[in-house]
Amino acid sequence: MALASTSLQQFRIIVESAFGATPVAGNPFNLRMTSQALNFAFQTQTSQEIRSDRQITDLVQVGASSSGAINFELSYNEFDPLIEAALQGTWAPYGTAGVGATFTANFTATTITAAVAPTGGSAFTTLAKGQWFKLTAPSHANDGMYFQVSKSVAPTSTIVTVETATPLAVGTTVLLCKLSSSRLVNGVTQRSFSQEVQFSDIGQFFNYRGMVASKLSLNFASGAIVTGSFDMMGKDAVRGIATALPGSPIASQAFDVMNAVSGVGQVMEGGALLTGTFIKSMKLSVDNKLRGQTAIGVLGNAGIGSGTVAINGDIEVYLADGTMYDKFRNNTATSLSVRTVDGAGNGYIFQLPKVKYGDAKVNAGGMDNDVMLSMPFTALMDNTLTNQTILIDRVGVAAVR
């Protein structure tokens, strides 16, 4: 008799068009993961009948719900549907699938000028102020580098002005240049998924329906792979000996996982590169404050309600001076931005345009240790430029998910 092994499981998802209803057409995505803890649970109530023989007559199912976490190591493009769902926004790709058309360019320290204006989805004017992009400029110093569109000067049909914190190398008549970028911001579009776990060694399939992304967590730590998790909340689950999903599964992406040593760069605090100290670790959490909605005649949640999006985190830095501590002490709003990419330069820039620190703990753990400054933070709506709380810019090769 075979017993299920964790090494022989496969996790896959498909977007639902109606909450809790697994689609009958389409192709699900296989997803990489490090572990999953999905669960279908019943809420029960013990009969309160009083009997002279002191016995209990029944245990009644009065409710049900599915929930749990999917844990992962961050890799490019693999988890984009769930990241999109966690922000309740929609990826807005530049060009085609996030990669623009080629053009000939002249570079100054702060501008990219196209000899001929790109058109359609590749038009410079489709880029937002403050948006990050990756620049391809073959055989030039700017090739493969990351730049941020000016926060004050909007792109024109032929010119992209960049932030002074991300200067360009000067060049003229550089051929076959192109930009890559896609933007995702927090929104109000709730998506649900059917999420299936297959245990191939015992021929069992568990389909969790109506699964909504409740929380996204990301962990950046020195000397470690960038890890994360999606907490899900849903309607119910069913078990079968064959897949409940339609179509043919789309294979997982083959991009390398990202790490916090060579993969994380250009951490910006207050709009400038963080200098004078170093980050030991950073945590970021997006919580949609979901709630299950129950109803008479429905076993499982009839719906999932979304609450206020809460974006929080914690940054731990080596104590070098009092600059960041004073921002906490004076309740000064600042900003945070962190870029994480794989070995081929594909990745994401996470931007929190308005942040306030809620605490500043100076930790001196003991003899022969470094003094650390731990600063939990809350991201707030930026009402000066973006009117958003979090922005994610995806940079790299064309996205397929």
C-alpha positions in Angstrom: 0.0 0.0 0.0 1.5 3.3 -1.1 1.6 6.2 1.4 1.7 9.8 0.0 5.1 11.5 -0.1 5.4 15.3 -0.1 8.0 15.0 -2.8 5.4 13.7 -5.3 2.8 16.4 -5.0 1.9 19.1 -7.6 0.1 22.3 -6.9 -1.8 24.2 -9.6 -4.4 27.0 -9.9 -7.0 28.3 -12.3 -8.9 31.6 -12.0 -12.6 31.3 -11.5 -15.2 33.3 -13.3 -17.7 32.7 -10.6 -16.8 32.4 -6.9 -16.4 28.8 -5.8 -17.1 27.4 -9.3 -14.2 25.5 -10.9 -14.1 26.5 -14.6 -15.0 23.9 -17.3 -12.6 25.4 -19.8 -9.1 26.9 -19.8 -5.7 25.7 -18.7 -4.4 25.8 -15.1 -0.9 26.9 -14.0 1.4 24.5 -12.3 3.1 26.5 -9.5 6.4 25.9 -7.7 6.3 25.9 -3.9 8.2 24.9 -0.8 5.2 23.7 1.2 1.4 24.1 1.4 -1.0 23.9 4.3 -4.4 24.1 2.6 -7.2 22.8 4.7 -10.9 22.2 4.5 -12.5 22.4 7.9 -16.0 21.9 9.3 -17.5 23.9 12.1 -19.5 21.6 14.3 -21.9 21.9 17.1 -22.7 19.3 19.7 -26.3 18.5 20.4 -27.5 20.1 23.6 -30.3 17.6 24.2 -30.5 16.5 27.8 -30.8 12.7 28.3 -31.3 10.7 31.5 -28.4 8.3 30.4 -26.0 11.3 30.1 -25.1 10.6 26.5 -24.6 12.9 23.5 -26.7 12.0 20.5 -25.0 13.9 17.7 -22.3 16.2 16.4 -23.8 18.4 13.7 -21.9 20.1 10.8 -23.0 23.8 10.9 -20.5 25.4 8.7 -17.4 24.9 6.6 -14.5 26.8 5.0 -11.2 26.3 3.2 -8.0 28.2 4.1 -4.3 27.8 4.4 -0.9 29.0 3.2 1.3 28.4 0.1 4.9 29.0 0.9 7.4 29.7 -1.9 10.8 31.0 -3.0 10.4 34.1 -5.1 11.2 33.6 -8.8 10.3 35.7 -11.8 6.9 35.5 -13.4 5.9 32.3 -11.5 3.5 33.8 -9.0 2.3 36.9 -10.9 -1.4 35.8 -10.9 -1.4 35.4 -7.1 0.6 38.6 -6.6 -2.0 40.4 -8.7 -4.8 38.8 -6.7 -3.1 39.7 -3.4 -3.0 43.4 -4.4 -6.5 43.2 -6.0 -5.0 45.1 -8.9 -4.2 44.3 -12.6 -0.8 44.1 -14.2 -0.4 46.9 -16.8 2.3 45.7 -19.2 4.4 48.1 -21.2 4.8 47.2 -24.9 4.0 43.5 -25.5 3.9 41.4 -22.4 6.1 44.0 -20.6 8.7 44.5 -23.3 8.7 47.5 -25.6 9.6 47.8 -29.3 13.2 48.6 -30.2 14.4 52.2 -31.0 17.5 54.2 -31.5 18.4 56.4 -28.6 20.6 59.2 -27.4 21.4 59.3 -23.6 22.2 62.2 -21.3 22.6 61.8 -17.6 18.9 62.3 -17.1 17.2 61.6 -20.4 16.5 58.9 -23.0 15.6 60.4 -26.4 14.3 58.2 -29.1 15.2 59.1 -32.7 11.6 58.1 -33.7 8.8 58.0 -31.2 7.7 54.5 -30.2 4.0 53.9 -30.8 1.1 51.9 -29.5 1.8 50.0 -26.2 5.5 50.9 -26.5 4.8 54.7 -26.4 6.8 56.4 -23.8 3.7 58.2 -22.6 2.3 55.0 -21.3 4.9 55.0 -18.6 3.9 56.5 -15.3 5.9 59.0 -13.2 8.1 57.1 -10.8 7.8 53.8 -12.7 10.9 51.6 -12.9 12.1 49.9 -16.0 15.0 47.8 -17.3 16.9 49.3 -20.3 18.4 47.2 -23.1 21.1 49.1 -24.9 23.4 46.6 -26.6 27.2 47.3 -26.3 26.6 50.4 -24.1 27.1 51.0 -20.4 23.4 51.4 -19.8 22.6 47.9 -21.1 20.8 45.8 -18.5 20.5 48.6 -16.0 17.5 49.8 -14.1 16.1 53.3 -14.1 13.2 55.2 -12.6 11.0 57.6 -14.6 11.2 61.1 -13.1 8.6 61.6 -10.4 8.0 65.2 -11.5 8.5 65.1 -15.3 6.1 62.9 -17.4 7.5 61.1 -20.4 6.8 62.7 -23.8 6.5 60.9 -27.1 10.2 60.8 -27.6 11.8 61.6 -24.2 11.9 59.7 -20.9 13.4 61.8 -18.1 14.8 59.7 -15.2 15.3 60.4 -11.5 18.7 61.9 -10.6 19.1 59.0 -8.2 19.3 56.6 -11.2 21.6 58.5 -13.7 22.3 57.3 -17.2 25.6 56.9 -18.9 25.9 59.4 -21.8 25.7 57.9 -25.3 24.6 58.8 -28.9 22.9 56.8 -31.6 22.7 53.6 -29.6 20.8 51.0 -31.7 18.2 48.4 -30.8 17.3 49.9 -27.4 14.2 48.8 -25.6 12.5 49.2 -22.2 10.8 46.5 -20.1 8.3 47.2 -17.4 4.9 46.2 -16.1 3.1 48.0 -13.2 0.8 46.6 -10.5 -0.8 48.8 -7.8 -3.3 48.0 -5.1 -6.9 48.0 -6.2 -10.4 46.7 -5.5 -10.7 43.7 -7.9 -11.2 40.5 -5.9 -10.3 37.3 -7.8 -10.9 33.7 -6.7 -9.1 30.5 -7.7 -9.7 26.8 -7.8 -6.5 25.4 -6.3 -5.7 21.8 -6.7 -3.1 19.6 -4.9 -2.3 16.4 -6.7 -0.6 13.5 -4.8 0.5 11.4 -7.8 1.9 8.5 -5.9 -1.6 7.6 -4.5 -3.8 9.1 -7.2 -5.6 11.6 -5.0 -6.7 15.1 -6.0 -7.9 17.8 -3.5 -9.6 20.8 -5.1 -10.0 23.9 -2.9 -12.6 26.2 -4.4 -13.3 29.9 -4.1 -9.8 30.6 -2.8 -9.1 34.4 -2.4 -5.7 35.8 -1.6 -5.9 37.0 2.0 -2.3 38.0 2.7 1.0 38.2 0.8 4.2 38.0 2.9 7.8 38.5 1.6 11.0 38.0 3.6 14.4 39.5 2.6 17.3 38.4 4.8 21.1 38.5 4.3 22.6 35.2 3.2 19.2 33.7 2.3 16.8 33.1 -0.6 13.9 35.5 -0.8 10.9 33.7 0.5 7.2 34.4 0.9 3.8 33.0 1.4 0.2 33.5 0.2 -2.5 33.0 2.8 -5.8 32.0 1.2 -9.4 32.0 2.3 -12.1 30.2 0.3 -15.4 28.4 0.0 -14.9 24.6 0.3 -13.0 21.7 -1.1 -13.7 18.4 -2.8 -11.6 15.2 -3.2 -11.4 13.0 -6.3 -9.3 10.3 -8.0 -9.0 12.5 -11.1 -8.3 16.2 -11.6 -11.2 18.5 -11.3 -9.5 21.2 -13.4 -10.0 21.6 -17.1 -7.5 21.6 -20.0 -3.8 20.9 -19.8 -1.6 22.3 -17.0 0.8 25.0 -18.1 4.3 24.2 -16.9 6.0 26.2 -14.2 8.5 28.9 -15.2 12.2 27.9 -15.2 13.7 31.2 -13.8 16.1 31.0 -10.9 15.0 31.8 -7.4 16.1 35.2 -6.1 18.4 35.7 -3.1 19.0 38.7 -0.8 22.8 38.8 -1.5 23.4 39.2 -5.2 19.7 39.6 -6.1 18.7 42.6 -3.9 20.0 45.9 -4.9 19.2 49.6 -4.8 17.4 49.8 -1.6 16.1 53.3 -1.4 14.8 55.1 1.7 13.4 58.6 1.4 13.9 58.6 -2.4 17.7 58.1 -2.2 20.0 55.1 -2.1 20.4 53.9 1.5 24.0 54.9 2.4 26.0 54.9 5.6 24.4 51.7 6.9 23.2 48.3 5.6 20.0 46.3 5.8 20.1 43.0 7.7 16.6 42.0 6.9 13.3 43.3 5.7 9.7 41.9 5.9 6.7 43.1 3.9 3.1 42.1 4.3 0.0 42.9 2.3 -3.2 42.0 4.3 -6.6 42.3 2.7 -8.5 41.8 6.0 -10.8 39.2 4.4 -13.8 37.8 6.2 -15.9 34.7 5.3 -19.6 35.4 4.5 -21.9 32.6 5.6 -25.5 32.1 4.6 -28.4 29.7 5.4 -28.5 26.8 3.0 -24.9 27.1 2.0 -22.2 24.7 3.3 -19.0 26.7 3.2 -18.6 30.4 2.6 -21.2 32.0 0.4 -18.7 34.7 -0.4 -15.5 36.4 0.9 -15.6 40.1 2.0 -12.6 42.3 1.5 -11.6 44.9 4.1 -9.1 47.7 4.2 -5.8 46.8 2.7 -3.1 46.9 5.4 0.5 47.0 4.3 3.1 46.7 7.0 6.6 45.5 7.5 9.8 45.6 9.4 13.3 46.8 8.4 16.4 45.9 10.4 19.5 47.9 9.8 22.9 48.2 11.4 22.9 51.3 13.7 25.3 53.8 12.2 23.7 57.2 13.0 20.4 58.7 14.2 18.9 59.6 10.8 16.3 56.9 10.6 15.6 56.9 14.4 14.8 60.6 14.1 12.2 59.9 11.4 10.4 57.7 13.9 10.8 60.2 16.7 9.4 63.0 14.6 6.7 61.0 12.9 8.2 61.9 9.6 6.8 60.3 6.5 9.4 58.7 4.2 9.4 56.0 1.4 10.9 52.6 0.8 11.9 50.9 -2.4 13.6 47.5 -2.8 14.6 45.7 -6.0 15.0 42.0 -6.2 16.2 40.2 -9.4 17.5 36.8 -10.5 20.9 36.1 -12.1 19.6 37.1 -15.5 18.3 40.5 -14.3 14.6 39.7 -14.3 12.7 40.7 -11.2 10.6 43.3 -9.3 10.9 46.7 -7.7 8.6 47.0 -4.6 7.7 50.6 -3.9 6.0 52.0 -0.8 5.8 55.7 -1.6 4.6 56.8 1.8 5.8 55.1 5.0 5.8 56.0 8.7 7.9 54.1 11.3 5.8 52.9 14.3 8.8 52.0 16.5 12.6 52.1 16.6 14.1 49.5 18.8 17.9 49.7 19.4 18.9 46.1 20.0 22.3 45.4 21.7 22.1 41.7 22.1 25.2 41.1 24.1 29.0 41.0 24.0 30.7 41.1 20.6 27.5 41.7 18.6 26.4 44.4 16.2 23.9 47.0 17.4 20.8 46.7 15.3 18.0 49.2 14.7 14.6 47.4 14.2 11.9 49.6 12.7 8.4 48.3 12.0 6.6 50.4 9.5 3.2 51.1 8.0 2.6 52.0 4.4 0.0 54.7 3.8 -1.7 56.1 0.7 0.5 58.5 -1.1 -1.8 61.5 -1.9 1.0 63.6 -3.6 1.8 61.6 -6.7 0.4 58.1 -7.0 -2.7 57.9 -4.8 -1.6 54.4 -4.0 -0.1 52.5 -1.1 2.1 49.9 -2.9 3.4 49.8 -6.4 5.2 46.8 -8.0 7.2 47.2 -11.2 8.1 44.0 -13.0 11.2 44.2 -15.2 12.7 41.6 -17.5 11.8 39.3 -20.3 8.2 39.1 -21.6 5.7 37.8 -19.1 3.6 34.8 -20.0 1.4 34.4 -16.9 
